């Protein structure tokens, strides 16, 4: 073989090896409890869907402290002091992909349809490269609505994928893996993200890898090697999340007994055996949101009247693997205490999420986690609404109150939230158990990590550098 040809072959091998290693280095592996069946702005109420959409989409506004807003996809914007007129000037250099830009025609249709979801009583007028939105009455909550990722500009790629104005787009989606790729590659940052369904992958295969993120799954599911990993740093954070016992039963008297006679301490010790640290809360709102209070909910246990029969056992859906015996002992004690039989049904994580999203819920009791993926009250009340939520029934007062949250200013939102908390307590819909405290692990090489800021635990991968 000629010497020059050998040099060319050797150079190609080096190039391939270099590219191959670079691709591994700039790929982040993220584990989720479950994968959404679609990458869609409709999935942002779920933690997994929100985490993914946060990488692929960009909302019209970013919200800072108080009523301070900025935008990465508007050249300029303004409003009047009464919150009745808003002017938006889109940055038409932004693109969804190589073929679809953030054009003025697209923006007109987008802002028209999105505003209709918020309030149908408005007028829209184009003025050069800007658009005026006018309302008859003050709408202080409009910017907050536009700052939600569920309101972000989006286009359909196919039936399972949407594309936004974020730094990443969806390259592949399957039952147990979703691949995102950065639209424009960069140095010293992640150019692709792979999301895995936790139960479908052997975590030991990722042992000691620098670019792996387990923080979106339960800390009890962290692999053992993670705590000793030399490639990771850890920090503890109080989460803007609440763990609650969801009570889904049509009989209010039974709900009342379940709410008042379920000993909070005994229940959470049975569900999380061995765990010692719990941060007590009185409402479904965690401390950090107005209305959230530390302490335990008021309970006054009184058993059902003898003539009030429970025809069927109360179905408790359990998705944890190491606590069935403890829960069965808890159920036995509860039967002696109240005469109500609780049946523990063991399910997988996948079956658990399927049950939550089924049209007819196959459970009466379930411990779920509520989290402020939007940093809004609505994140905690969303699941109590009959049309969308985790119940087979709903209080008639909840839906109109929930709708008011979107249009209210900050002060009014707090008042409405307290009304909704009263309704949840009055109807015995959910028993607060504790606020989340979690240890997070991230690769040491990351220099500008901001996870935990404002209670957020979902990082923006596009901003990470080393």
Phi, psi and omega in degrees: 000131180300146184300318180298323179293321177298320180297319180297315180299315180298320179295321179295320178298315178298319180296314179298316181296318180298314180295320182296316180292322179297320181297321179291319183294324185260025176245127179261131178257121184239129178260134178237154177297322177207155178258139174293147179287344177225149168263098189213149177295346177286347184260011187283352176284346178260141183304315182295315179296322179295316180303316182289313181298330179297337179271330188260341186236161177227118179290164182297328180227152167251135182260128175263212178288141177062231181256028181270124183232145173228166179220138176262352185235011172244136175292321178199164176198160175202169178212163174271170185289341181272356183059036176251341178231133179229138177238127182236131178240099186291149175273100186283001175279346178287149182219151174279319175202188184295339184256343186233115180257165180278070188283167178295321178295319178297314184298320180301314179292318181298308185291330177293309182291322180291318180294326177301325179292334180271309181201122184283346183268084180206167172236147181235127178225139177268137178226094185066240179259019180233165182227135178257130173249126180235133176247154177287328183236166179298136179226073184293338181274001185296314181295322177298321177296317180288343179276353179281143179294336176291345178255007184291149174302137184207153173228153179278131174267315171201191187294339182252353186227139169240154177241142180237197181260017176283181184282340184243155173228160183281126178258332184202142176218133179217187183294329184229016178202139173230128182250127173247144176233142180291140182293323177231116183296149179227167174265152176057040177201172181276130178254354174208153179228131175246121176261129181244148169280123191305316185287348185262359185229145177278107185293338181294338178292344181257013186303130176064011174289140182289321188260066179221138184232113178256006192289345181272354176259170179296143182298335178290345178259004176299141174294149185298327184290341187298320183293335180260003184295130177280348183266000184234152171247158181229154172207151181259141183219134171284123186271153173276059184220149176233139174261126184229157169266110179281127184248103186247083180218136185288342183269114184296325180295321177291318177300320180299316179293318179299316182296312189276337185256355176281106178294116185302312183297314182293322181293314182287333174290326177289321182284324179240070183300135179092342180282138185246333187260120176224138178258108187291140174225151183268336182234175177288348176274128178285160173298133187121342173241136181302127185110339176282134181225142176282161184112187181248153179295148177289128179227133174230101188282123171221127186284164180294152173298152184298329181274001178264100188270145170254107187294323183237154175298151176282122184273118177253114181273122183243122182256357177271152189263340190249023187225007186299317181298317180297319179292322178295322176294321177297317179296322179295317178295322181293323177298316179296325185283323189237343186082005180261126181270129177250128179255120180274119178251119181274130180225161173279169177301319181295318179293325178299309182291329176295319179296319179300323186263004179285154182291326176242111188289125184269037183210160172249327180230143177196136176270121183232164180248127173255134180220150183273073178294337177262355189056041182223157176303322186304332180298331182267339182258348185308319190279357177268356182273127189304318186294328187243345199267204187256017184240156171271358180210172177204150173295137182295339183277344190288316186297310179298324177294319180298319180295326180294332182302325185288333186258350187277154172281179188301314182294316181293327178299319180298320179295315179296321179299319179295324176296320180290324176297319178297321180293318178298317179292317182297324182266357178056052184274333184203140178252116179294135180251310177186167176263143184290134170232128189219146173266128181254144178236130178223153179303138181299332187290343181289128186260331189239045181287133180236021178296136183101342178291124184065026180071004182287136177243003180255104184286156171266105187298328181300334183272349185285137179221162173218000000 
